[in-house]
Every structure is written in structure tokens, then in C-alpha cells.
Amino acid sequence: MTHSKNEIDLIELSIKIFIYLKKYFWIFALAIILGIAYSMITAKSVIFYESEMLIKTRSENNFMYAVTLRELNTNIEENPGELIVKIIESLNKNIENKNIELLEQKTGLNEKQLKQITSIEAFHQYIKGEAVSNFVTVKVTGRNKDAFSGLSGGIIKYINTNSYILEKRKNDSLFLADIIQKLNLKIAELDKLQENFIKNNSINNIETYKDNSFFTENIMLSSLKEKLIYEQSQLNQTELIEDFFLPVEKTNASKKSILINVFIFLFLSFIVVFFLILNKKAKEYQKN
């Protein structure tokens, strides 16, 4: 019996809600229209600019080939773009938290320009056929076009002066310098052997290394030395591939903002309807 009574109460409640929704439908419809209109009006008053840059990050080289004389594959699991994305995320956090003094120091940009930047995002730019990505796209949103002037250099400086990257670069540089120094000593020894051989014209002075003459070994080590010197000069973590294009003007009239504003106006309309119904019931109660 109780179960049937509850069902009847629910049906009556549903009918009453339907009647009120039908009766005050015009209020809800007006709320939706006002929500959309408000979104469009405010969007026109808030204009911002977007642009993107493409950077390349240095692959994580394993310089042990300088010792083993064999190239090693270090890109099986490690994606060099992931570190850059994380650093850009920290840059964006500093933008959001308005750490202007820190940003001026790490980017070389001025306070006025930094305050014009609203957000910075980064994501991998995968190249077809490659197992990992060392291309990263950086997307920036700013309040005006001036925010993008020299911005790419500031972002690259921020990345390259990251404490982890600086420490790794220092360690790699010291390692390479040590190997290059040892190569110089070895090459000098081989040069001396070569001079003695030419001077004495004696086949007995030829030394071999893994079935190669010291002439071949000299060439191999000299080539390795030049490669390591080049590697040492390329230890910066990132380099600019494509600068920011002409910023594109945008507005805040996104689907998300429209839905949020419509929801707010609908919520307010339900409050209005609730008080209209409450006021009507109060008048009926006073008459009785």
C-alpha cells in the first residue's frame, strides 16, 4: 500500500514539475537566449592572439661510443620531447602565478611583454617513420601582437637555462673534453710512430690495432675527435626551427564559454521561477 502511495506521489510531483516547466517555458527560453547573447557580447570585448613556433630538442646521446668506438642506439624508450614539454609547463605555471621577476631573469624578456602573455602550451611534433620525437610545437596566447616580439628567443633561453639541462650539459661537456684530450695524446703517439716509420722506412715499426695499421687508427681517431668537438659545440638542448607566425586574432566565444553562460542563466531562471511559485503559494496561503 505504501509502495503504491509513493508511486502516486512521484507521478503527481512529476506532473506538477511538467506543468510548471510548461507554464514558465518562456523564462527558460529567454535565459538560454540571454546566455548566448551575453557570451557573444563579452567575446567581442575580449580579443586575444595566438601563434605557434617549432623547436628541435637535442637527442639524448650516449657518448660511450667515444670509448667503445661503436655507435649505440639510445632512442629506444627515451623521448627527448617529453622533457621540453615539462619545462614549458613550468614556464606556463610561472606565467599564471605572475612570477615576473623570475621570468625576466630566465627569459631575458621585459615585464611589460611578459604581462601580455596569457598561456604557453607545448606538444610533440611527431615525424612519420621515427620512433621518438625531438620536435616540439609551442603554442602561445597573448593579449596583443607585441607579446610575440622576440618571444621565441626568450622561450629557448628559458629551456636552455633549466637547472637539470645545465647540469647535464656541464657533465657531457666535461666528459667530452676528457675524451678529446685523451684522443689528442693518442693521436700524438701515432703521429710520432708514423714519423719514425717514414724516417727509418722500416716495416718492423708498423703497429696494428684490430687488424688495422696505425695509419688507419690515426685516421679513425682523428675523425672521432672532430665528431666529438662538433658534439661539444652542439650541447644546447633546443634550437629554433620555425619562429612564430603572424599572430591570429581570436575571441572567447568558444562552445565551452557559451555552455557555461547558458547554464548560469538557466540556473538563475530556475531561482526566479522558484520565487514566482513561492510567491503565488504564499498569496494563496494568506487568502485561506
C-alpha positions as CSV (number, residue, x, y, z in Angstrom):
1,M,0.0,0.0,0.0
2,T,2.8,2.3,1.0
3,H,4.6,1.4,-2.2
4,S,1.6,2.4,-4.3
5,K,1.2,5.7,-2.4
6,N,4.8,6.6,-3.1
7,E,4.4,5.8,-6.8
8,I,1.3,8.1,-6.9
9,D,3.2,10.9,-5.1
10,L,6.1,10.6,-7.6
11,I,3.7,10.8,-10.5
12,E,1.9,13.8,-9.0
13,L,5.2,15.5,-8.4
14,S,6.4,14.8,-12.0
15,I,3.1,16.2,-13.4
16,K,3.4,19.4,-11.3
17,I,7.0,19.9,-12.4
18,F,5.9,19.4,-16.0
19,I,3.1,21.9,-15.6
20,Y,5.4,24.5,-14.1
21,L,8.1,23.9,-16.8
22,K,5.4,24.3,-19.4
23,K,3.9,27.4,-17.8
24,Y,7.3,29.1,-17.3
25,F,8.9,27.8,-20.5
26,W,9.3,31.3,-21.8
27,I,11.5,32.2,-18.9
28,F,13.8,29.3,-19.6
29,A,13.9,30.1,-23.3
30,L,14.7,33.7,-22.5
31,A,17.5,32.6,-20.2
32,I,19.1,30.5,-23.0
33,I,18.9,33.4,-25.4
34,L,20.4,35.8,-22.9
35,G,23.2,33.3,-22.1
36,I,24.2,33.1,-25.8
37,A,23.9,36.8,-26.3
38,Y,26.0,37.5,-23.2
39,S,28.7,35.1,-24.5
40,M,28.8,36.8,-27.9
41,I,28.9,40.4,-26.4
42,T,31.6,39.6,-23.9
43,A,33.6,37.7,-26.5
44,K,33.8,40.7,-28.8
45,S,35.1,42.8,-25.9
46,V,37.8,40.3,-25.1
47,I,40.2,39.7,-28.0
48,F,43.4,37.8,-27.8
49,Y,46.1,36.5,-30.2
50,E,47.5,33.0,-30.9
51,S,50.6,31.8,-32.7
52,E,53.0,28.8,-32.7
53,M,56.7,28.1,-33.0
54,L,58.5,24.9,-33.8
55,I,61.7,23.9,-31.9
56,K,64.0,20.9,-32.1
57,T,65.5,19.4,-28.9
58,R,68.8,17.6,-28.9
59,S,68.5,13.8,-28.8
60,E,69.9,12.2,-25.7
61,N,73.3,10.9,-27.0
62,N,75.2,8.2,-25.3
63,F,78.8,9.4,-25.7
64,M,80.2,6.0,-24.7
65,Y,80.8,5.4,-28.4
66,A,83.9,7.6,-27.8
67,V,85.2,4.9,-25.6
68,T,83.9,1.8,-27.3
69,L,84.3,3.1,-30.9
70,R,80.7,1.8,-31.6
71,E,77.6,3.9,-32.1
72,L,74.9,3.0,-29.6
73,N,71.2,3.3,-30.0
74,T,69.8,5.4,-27.1
75,N,66.4,6.3,-28.6
76,I,64.6,3.0,-27.8
77,E,62.5,4.2,-24.9
78,E,63.5,7.8,-24.3
79,N,61.6,10.6,-25.9
80,P,63.6,13.9,-25.8
81,G,60.5,16.0,-26.4
82,E,58.9,14.9,-23.1
83,L,61.4,16.9,-21.1
84,I,60.8,20.1,-23.1
85,V,57.1,19.8,-22.7
86,K,57.6,19.5,-18.9
87,I,59.8,22.6,-18.9
88,I,57.2,24.6,-20.9
89,E,54.6,23.5,-18.4
90,S,56.7,25.0,-15.6
91,L,57.1,28.2,-17.7
92,N,53.3,28.4,-18.1
93,K,52.9,28.0,-14.3
94,N,55.2,30.9,-13.7
95,I,53.1,32.9,-16.2
96,E,49.9,32.0,-14.4
97,N,51.4,32.8,-11.0
98,K,52.8,36.1,-12.3
99,N,56.4,35.3,-11.2
100,I,57.6,38.2,-13.4
101,E,60.9,38.8,-11.7
102,L,61.9,35.1,-12.2
103,L,60.7,35.1,-15.8
104,E,62.6,38.3,-16.6
105,Q,65.8,36.6,-15.4
106,K,65.2,33.3,-17.1
107,T,63.8,34.6,-20.5
108,G,65.5,38.0,-20.9
109,L,62.1,39.5,-21.7
110,N,60.8,42.6,-20.1
111,E,58.0,42.9,-17.6
112,K,55.6,44.7,-19.9
113,Q,55.9,41.9,-22.6
114,L,55.6,39.1,-20.0
115,K,52.3,40.5,-18.6
116,Q,50.8,40.4,-22.1
117,I,51.3,36.6,-22.3
118,T,48.2,34.6,-21.0
119,S,49.3,31.0,-21.7
120,I,52.0,28.8,-23.2
121,E,51.4,25.2,-24.2
122,A,53.7,22.6,-25.8
123,F,53.2,19.2,-27.5
124,H,55.2,16.8,-29.6
125,Q,55.5,17.1,-33.3
126,Y,56.0,13.5,-34.4
127,I,57.8,12.8,-37.7
128,K,56.5,9.8,-39.6
129,G,58.8,6.8,-39.5
130,E,60.7,7.9,-36.4
131,A,60.4,6.0,-33.1
132,V,60.7,9.1,-31.0
133,S,60.1,12.8,-31.4
134,N,62.6,15.6,-30.9
135,F,60.3,18.2,-32.5
136,V,58.1,20.3,-30.2
137,T,55.4,22.8,-31.1
138,V,54.9,25.7,-28.7
139,K,51.6,27.5,-28.7
140,V,51.3,30.9,-27.1
141,T,48.3,33.1,-26.4
142,G,48.7,36.8,-25.8
143,R,46.7,39.9,-25.2
144,N,48.3,41.8,-28.2
145,K,50.7,41.2,-31.1
146,D,53.6,42.9,-29.2
147,A,53.7,39.8,-26.8
148,F,55.3,37.8,-29.6
149,S,58.2,40.1,-30.4
150,G,61.4,38.2,-29.6
151,L,59.4,35.7,-27.6
152,S,60.9,32.6,-29.3
153,G,64.4,33.6,-28.1
154,G,63.1,34.0,-24.6
155,I,61.5,30.6,-24.5
156,I,64.6,28.9,-25.8
157,K,66.7,30.7,-23.2
158,Y,64.3,29.5,-20.5
159,I,64.7,25.9,-21.7
160,N,68.4,26.0,-22.1
161,T,69.0,27.6,-18.6
162,N,66.9,24.9,-16.8
163,S,69.0,23.6,-13.9
164,Y,68.7,20.0,-14.9
165,I,69.7,20.8,-18.5
166,L,72.6,23.0,-17.4
167,E,73.9,20.2,-15.1
168,K,73.6,17.6,-17.9
169,R,75.3,19.9,-20.4
170,K,78.2,20.5,-17.9
171,N,78.7,16.8,-17.3
172,D,78.6,16.0,-21.0
173,S,81.0,18.8,-21.8
174,L,83.5,17.6,-19.2
175,F,83.2,14.0,-20.4
176,L,83.8,15.1,-24.0
177,A,86.7,17.3,-23.1
178,D,88.3,14.5,-21.2
179,I,87.9,12.1,-24.1
180,I,89.2,14.7,-26.6
181,Q,92.3,15.3,-24.5
182,K,93.0,11.6,-24.4
183,L,92.4,11.3,-28.2
184,N,94.9,14.2,-28.7
185,L,97.6,12.2,-26.7
186,K,96.9,9.0,-28.6
187,I,96.9,10.8,-32.0
188,A,100.3,12.5,-31.0
189,E,101.7,9.0,-30.2
190,L,100.5,7.7,-33.6
191,D,102.0,10.7,-35.4
192,K,105.3,10.0,-33.7
193,L,105.2,6.4,-34.8
194,Q,104.3,7.5,-38.3
195,E,107.3,9.9,-38.3
196,N,109.6,7.1,-37.1
197,F,108.3,4.8,-39.8
198,I,108.9,7.3,-42.5
199,K,112.3,8.2,-41.2
200,N,113.5,4.7,-40.7
201,N,111.5,3.3,-43.7
202,S,111.2,0.1,-41.6
203,I,108.2,-2.3,-41.9
204,N,109.0,-3.6,-38.5
205,N,107.8,-0.4,-36.8
206,I,104.3,-0.8,-38.1
207,E,101.9,-1.4,-35.2
208,T,98.4,-2.8,-35.8
209,Y,95.1,-2.3,-34.0
210,K,92.4,-4.8,-34.7
211,D,94.0,-5.8,-38.0
212,N,94.4,-2.1,-39.0
213,S,97.7,-0.3,-39.3
214,F,98.5,2.7,-37.1
215,F,97.8,4.8,-40.2
216,T,94.2,3.7,-40.2
217,E,93.9,4.0,-36.5
218,N,95.2,7.6,-36.7
219,I,92.5,8.4,-39.3
220,M,89.8,6.8,-37.2
221,L,90.7,8.6,-34.0
222,S,91.1,12.0,-35.8
223,S,87.7,11.5,-37.3
224,L,86.2,10.7,-33.9
225,K,87.9,13.7,-32.4
226,E,86.3,16.0,-34.9
227,K,83.0,14.5,-34.3
228,L,83.3,14.9,-30.5
229,I,84.4,18.5,-30.9
230,Y,81.3,19.1,-33.0
231,E,79.1,17.4,-30.4
232,Q,80.6,19.6,-27.7
233,S,79.6,22.7,-29.6
234,Q,76.0,21.4,-30.0
235,L,75.2,20.7,-26.4
236,N,72.4,23.3,-26.2
237,Q,69.1,21.5,-25.5
238,T,67.0,23.3,-28.1
239,E,67.2,25.3,-31.3
240,L,64.6,27.2,-33.3
241,I,63.3,25.6,-36.4
242,E,60.3,27.9,-37.2
243,D,59.6,31.2,-35.5
244,F,56.1,32.4,-34.5
245,F,53.9,33.2,-37.5
246,L,51.9,36.4,-37.6
247,P,49.6,36.2,-34.5
248,V,46.0,35.3,-35.4
249,E,43.2,37.3,-33.7
250,K,40.8,35.2,-31.6
251,T,37.8,35.7,-29.3
252,N,36.4,34.0,-26.2
253,A,33.2,32.9,-28.0
254,S,34.0,29.2,-27.6
255,K,31.5,26.5,-27.2
256,K,32.7,25.9,-23.7
257,S,32.1,29.6,-22.6
258,I,28.7,29.6,-24.3
259,L,27.6,26.4,-22.5
260,I,28.9,27.8,-19.2
261,N,27.0,31.1,-19.6
262,V,23.8,29.3,-20.7
263,F,24.0,27.1,-17.7
264,I,24.4,30.1,-15.4
265,F,21.5,31.9,-16.9
266,L,19.3,28.8,-16.7
267,F,20.2,28.3,-13.0
268,L,19.2,31.9,-12.4
269,S,15.9,31.4,-14.3
270,F,15.1,28.4,-12.0
271,I,15.6,30.6,-9.0
272,V,13.3,33.2,-10.5
273,V,10.6,30.6,-11.2
274,F,11.0,29.1,-7.7
275,F,10.3,32.5,-6.2
276,L,7.4,33.2,-8.5
277,I,5.8,29.9,-7.5
278,L,6.7,30.5,-3.8
279,N,5.1,34.0,-4.0
280,K,1.9,32.5,-5.6
281,K,1.6,29.9,-2.9
282,A,2.2,32.5,-0.2
283,K,-0.7,34.6,-1.6
284,E,-3.0,31.5,-1.7
285,Y,-2.0,30.7,1.9
286,Q,-2.9,34.2,3.1
287,K,-6.3,34.0,1.4
288,N,-7.0,30.8,3.2
